[in-house]
Amino acid sequence: MVARFWRKIAVIAALLAVGVFFLAIQLGEANQWERYTEEGRAYRVLVNAFAVAHYGYHVDFFGLDGSDFNINSRGGVISLRISARSPYLKFTPQWNAFPVTINVKSPMSIEVPLLDRTLTVQAIDDIGSTRVGDKGASRNLLQSIRSPLLATVVVKLNIPMNERAVNLIWADRIDAIVLGGGDVGNAKPITWAGGACGAMGFDCDSVGDSRLREFQRWVATLEDEDEDALKAFELNLHELRKRASDGLVQGLVVTAKPDDLQKLIDDSRIQWLRVTDVFVDR
């Protein structure tokens, strides 16, 4: 009788242990996603990850509302308003933006909308490849463009440079910097266009006009537990941290008058330059 009693106790204890184990897993998953509802982490991690991975589209950070999303252990939705990052839409009303959603189903399952790739994004992809650009073709194209037209160009540097050196090449406004070519697995290129940091969910009051320091400030908010979420956007946490630590720029996106852009073609520090958009300066 005693032996049978203790066997029952052992079975009950084993069942309780298994139950506690699976409960801990469930709670762990719940807690992992509850983090993104606290202190604006959905802005800092998920929404900024979307912006980094989709340079072809501008995220309306100011249009975001904390009540637009509710992430929990059962999943949730983050609602964004985006607009194509094209000069043609640069001065058009806000209603040109359109809604997209990021669906968060589980810690291992995030659905990101599929969006068209612009010529600028395709050129950014090539920064991480061995593709050789033709400066002559870009020169001829820029020479054919007359005022009041502006052009957007993607520039690949011969060697990665720090931000100070990049500013010596192009001192005017830079649309975006390219920090990595997506050379880790199938990761997307790392592009930072910047913005109003408060609206992007993190503090960078001392950053000023430095795109690099904005990017570094964002990466500093990432934690190891964000790795799965970043993978959903085809971003690699290790590479993001490496690029932030290195502080080196591989390429840039610039919009300016064709005559001003011509100067970049003869710069020996530039490997290639590709014109990806032309529009009227209004």
BELMO-V645756 format. One record per residue. N is the residue number from 1. SS is DSSP state (A for helix, B for strand, O for the rest). PHI is phi in whole degrees, 0 to 359 (999 if undefined). OMEGA is omega as a letter, one per 40 degrees, with the letter a starting at -180 (NA if undefined). Layout:
n->N ss->SS phi->PHI omega->OMEGA
n->N ss->SS phi->PHI omega->OMEGA
This chain:
n->1 ss->O phi->999 omega->a
n->2 ss->A phi->298 omega->a
n->3 ss->A phi->297 omega->a
n->4 ss->A phi->296 omega->i
n->5 ss->A phi->300 omega->a
n->6 ss->A phi->292 omega->i
n->7 ss->A phi->295 omega->i
n->8 ss->A phi->297 omega->i
n->9 ss->A phi->300 omega->a
n->10 ss->A phi->296 omega->i
n->11 ss->A phi->297 omega->i
n->12 ss->A phi->298 omega->i
n->13 ss->A phi->297 omega->i
n->14 ss->A phi->296 omega->i
n->15 ss->A phi->297 omega->i
n->16 ss->A phi->298 omega->a
n->17 ss->A phi->297 omega->i
n->18 ss->A phi->297 omega->i
n->19 ss->A phi->298 omega->i
n->20 ss->A phi->298 omega->a
n->21 ss->A phi->299 omega->a
n->22 ss->A phi->290 omega->i
n->23 ss->A phi->296 omega->i
n->24 ss->A phi->297 omega->i
n->25 ss->A phi->297 omega->a
n->26 ss->A phi->297 omega->i
n->27 ss->A phi->295 omega->i
n->28 ss->A phi->298 omega->i
n->29 ss->A phi->294 omega->a
n->30 ss->A phi->298 omega->a
n->31 ss->A phi->298 omega->a
n->32 ss->A phi->300 omega->a
n->33 ss->A phi->272 omega->i
n->34 ss->A phi->296 omega->i
n->35 ss->A phi->302 omega->a
n->36 ss->A phi->282 omega->i
n->37 ss->A phi->264 omega->a
n->38 ss->O phi->254 omega->i
n->39 ss->O phi->53 omega->i
n->40 ss->O phi->69 omega->a
n->41 ss->A phi->292 omega->i
n->42 ss->A phi->297 omega->i
n->43 ss->A phi->293 omega->a
n->44 ss->A phi->294 omega->a
n->45 ss->A phi->259 omega->a
n->46 ss->A phi->288 omega->a
n->47 ss->A phi->289 omega->i
n->48 ss->A phi->292 omega->i
n->49 ss->A phi->298 omega->i
n->50 ss->A phi->300 omega->a
n->51 ss->A phi->295 omega->a
n->52 ss->A phi->294 omega->a
n->53 ss->A phi->278 omega->a
n->54 ss->O phi->230 omega->a
n->55 ss->O phi->299 omega->a
n->56 ss->O phi->295 omega->a
n->57 ss->B phi->228 omega->i
n->58 ss->B phi->268 omega->i
n->59 ss->B phi->271 omega->i
n->60 ss->O phi->278 omega->a
n->61 ss->A phi->296 omega->a
n->62 ss->A phi->292 omega->i
n->63 ss->A phi->276 omega->i
n->64 ss->O phi->285 omega->i
n->65 ss->O phi->228 omega->a
n->66 ss->A phi->303 omega->a
n->67 ss->A phi->279 omega->a
n->68 ss->A phi->286 omega->a
n->69 ss->O phi->224 omega->i
n->70 ss->O phi->212 omega->a
n->71 ss->O phi->261 omega->i
n->72 ss->O phi->213 omega->a
n->73 ss->O phi->296 omega->i
n->74 ss->O phi->266 omega->a
n->75 ss->O phi->95 omega->a
n->76 ss->B phi->191 omega->a
n->77 ss->B phi->228 omega->i
n->78 ss->B phi->252 omega->a
n->79 ss->B phi->263 omega->i
n->80 ss->B phi->238 omega->i
n->81 ss->B phi->242 omega->a
n->82 ss->B phi->231 omega->i
n->83 ss->B phi->221 omega->i
n->84 ss->B phi->299 omega->a
n->85 ss->O phi->278 omega->a
n->86 ss->O phi->237 omega->i
n->87 ss->A phi->303 omega->i
n->88 ss->A phi->300 omega->a
n->89 ss->A phi->257 omega->a
n->90 ss->O phi->297 omega->a
n->91 ss->O phi->247 omega->a
n->92 ss->O phi->267 omega->a
n->93 ss->O phi->299 omega->a
n->94 ss->A phi->297 omega->a
n->95 ss->A phi->293 omega->i
n->96 ss->A phi->289 omega->i
n->97 ss->O phi->291 omega->i
n->98 ss->B phi->226 omega->a
n->99 ss->B phi->277 omega->i
n->100 ss->B phi->223 omega->i
n->101 ss->B phi->229 omega->i
n->102 ss->B phi->254 omega->a
n->103 ss->B phi->266 omega->i
n->104 ss->B phi->253 omega->a
n->105 ss->B phi->267 omega->a
n->106 ss->B phi->199 omega->i
n->107 ss->O phi->304 omega->a
n->108 ss->O phi->252 omega->a
n->109 ss->B phi->219 omega->i
n->110 ss->B phi->234 omega->i
n->111 ss->B phi->256 omega->a
n->112 ss->O phi->253 omega->a
n->113 ss->O phi->297 omega->i
n->114 ss->O phi->276 omega->a
n->115 ss->O phi->235 omega->i
n->116 ss->O phi->294 omega->i
n->117 ss->O phi->263 omega->i
n->118 ss->O phi->278 omega->i
n->119 ss->A phi->299 omega->i
n->120 ss->A phi->296 omega->i
n->121 ss->A phi->295 omega->i
n->122 ss->A phi->298 omega->i
n->123 ss->A phi->293 omega->i
n->124 ss->A phi->298 omega->i
n->125 ss->A phi->303 omega->a
n->126 ss->A phi->289 omega->i
n->127 ss->A phi->298 omega->i
n->128 ss->O phi->271 omega->a
n->129 ss->O phi->249 omega->i
n->130 ss->O phi->264 omega->a
n->131 ss->O phi->299 omega->a
n->132 ss->O phi->264 omega->i
n->133 ss->O phi->269 omega->a
n->134 ss->O phi->254 omega->i
n->135 ss->A phi->295 omega->a
n->136 ss->A phi->298 omega->i
n->137 ss->A phi->295 omega->i
n->138 ss->A phi->294 omega->i
n->139 ss->A phi->298 omega->a
n->140 ss->A phi->298 omega->a
n->141 ss->A phi->294 omega->a
n->142 ss->A phi->295 omega->i
n->143 ss->A phi->293 omega->a
n->144 ss->O phi->276 omega->a
n->145 ss->O phi->267 omega->a
n->146 ss->O phi->243 omega->i
n->147 ss->O phi->301 omega->e
n->148 ss->O phi->265 omega->a
n->149 ss->B phi->275 omega->i
n->150 ss->B phi->243 omega->i
n->151 ss->B phi->226 omega->i
n->152 ss->B phi->255 omega->i
n->153 ss->B phi->232 omega->i
n->154 ss->B phi->253 omega->a
n->155 ss->B phi->243 omega->i
n->156 ss->B phi->253 omega->i
n->157 ss->B phi->279 omega->i
n->158 ss->B phi->298 omega->i
n->159 ss->B phi->224 omega->i
n->160 ss->B phi->301 omega->a
n->161 ss->B phi->230 omega->i
n->162 ss->O phi->282 omega->a
n->163 ss->A phi->295 omega->i
n->164 ss->A phi->297 omega->i
n->165 ss->A phi->294 omega->i
n->166 ss->A phi->297 omega->a
n->167 ss->A phi->294 omega->i
n->168 ss->A phi->285 omega->i
n->169 ss->A phi->282 omega->a
n->170 ss->O phi->222 omega->a
n->171 ss->O phi->274 omega->a
n->172 ss->O phi->281 omega->a
n->173 ss->O phi->296 omega->i
n->174 ss->O phi->254 omega->a
n->175 ss->O phi->294 omega->a
n->176 ss->B phi->197 omega->i
n->177 ss->B phi->249 omega->i
n->178 ss->B phi->252 omega->a
n->179 ss->B phi->259 omega->i
n->180 ss->B phi->204 omega->a
n->181 ss->O phi->267 omega->a
n->182 ss->O phi->68 omega->a
n->183 ss->O phi->268 omega->i
n->184 ss->O phi->254 omega->a
n->185 ss->O phi->61 omega->i
n->186 ss->O phi->253 omega->a
n->187 ss->O phi->293 omega->i
n->188 ss->O phi->285 omega->i
n->189 ss->O phi->301 omega->a
n->190 ss->B phi->263 omega->a
n->191 ss->B phi->237 omega->i
n->192 ss->B phi->237 omega->i
n->193 ss->O phi->264 omega->i
n->194 ss->O phi->77 omega->a
n->195 ss->O phi->162 omega->i
n->196 ss->O phi->279 omega->a
n->197 ss->O phi->299 omega->i
n->198 ss->O phi->299 omega->i
n->199 ss->O phi->289 omega->a
n->200 ss->O phi->274 omega->i
n->201 ss->O phi->94 omega->i
n->202 ss->O phi->216 omega->a
n->203 ss->O phi->272 omega->i
n->204 ss->O phi->215 omega->a
n->205 ss->O phi->301 omega->a
n->206 ss->O phi->268 omega->a
n->207 ss->O phi->284 omega->a
n->208 ss->O phi->70 omega->a
n->209 ss->O phi->264 omega->a
n->210 ss->O phi->277 omega->i
n->211 ss->A phi->297 omega->a
n->212 ss->A phi->299 omega->a
n->213 ss->A phi->292 omega->i
n->214 ss->A phi->299 omega->i
n->215 ss->A phi->299 omega->a
n->216 ss->A phi->297 omega->i
n->217 ss->A phi->295 omega->i
n->218 ss->A phi->295 omega->a
n->219 ss->A phi->300 omega->a
n->220 ss->A phi->296 omega->i
n->221 ss->O phi->276 omega->a
n->222 ss->O phi->283 omega->i
n->223 ss->O phi->238 omega->a
n->224 ss->A phi->304 omega->a
n->225 ss->A phi->291 omega->i
n->226 ss->A phi->275 omega->a
n->227 ss->A phi->302 omega->a
n->228 ss->A phi->297 omega->a
n->229 ss->A phi->296 omega->a
n->230 ss->A phi->296 omega->i
n->231 ss->A phi->299 omega->i
n->232 ss->A phi->297 omega->i
n->233 ss->O phi->263 omega->a
n->234 ss->O phi->62 omega->i
n->235 ss->O phi->246 omega->a
n->236 ss->O phi->248 omega->a
n->237 ss->A phi->300 omega->a
n->238 ss->A phi->298 omega->a
n->239 ss->A phi->292 omega->i
n->240 ss->A phi->303 omega->a
n->241 ss->A phi->293 omega->i
n->242 ss->A phi->295 omega->a
n->243 ss->A phi->294 omega->i
n->244 ss->A phi->294 omega->i
n->245 ss->A phi->290 omega->a
n->246 ss->A phi->294 omega->i
n->247 ss->O phi->67 omega->a
n->248 ss->O phi->246 omega->a
n->249 ss->B phi->258 omega->i
n->250 ss->B phi->262 omega->a
n->251 ss->B phi->194 omega->a
n->252 ss->B phi->209 omega->i
n->253 ss->B phi->243 omega->a
n->254 ss->B phi->225 omega->i
n->255 ss->B phi->239 omega->a
n->256 ss->B phi->196 omega->i
n->257 ss->B phi->291 omega->a
n->258 ss->A phi->304 omega->a
n->259 ss->A phi->298 omega->i
n->260 ss->A phi->291 omega->a
n->261 ss->A phi->290 omega->i
n->262 ss->A phi->303 omega->a
n->263 ss->A phi->297 omega->a
n->264 ss->A phi->291 omega->a
n->265 ss->A phi->296 omega->a
n->266 ss->O phi->274 omega->a
n->267 ss->O phi->284 omega->a
n->268 ss->O phi->292 omega->i
n->269 ss->O phi->278 omega->a
n->270 ss->B phi->252 omega->a
n->271 ss->B phi->282 omega->i
n->272 ss->B phi->207 omega->i
n->273 ss->B phi->222 omega->a
n->274 ss->B phi->232 omega->i
n->275 ss->B phi->281 omega->a
n->276 ss->B phi->240 omega->i
n->277 ss->B phi->200 omega->i
n->278 ss->B phi->224 omega->a
n->279 ss->B phi->204 omega->a
n->280 ss->B phi->278 omega->i
n->281 ss->O phi->278 omega->a
n->282 ss->O phi->261 omega->NA
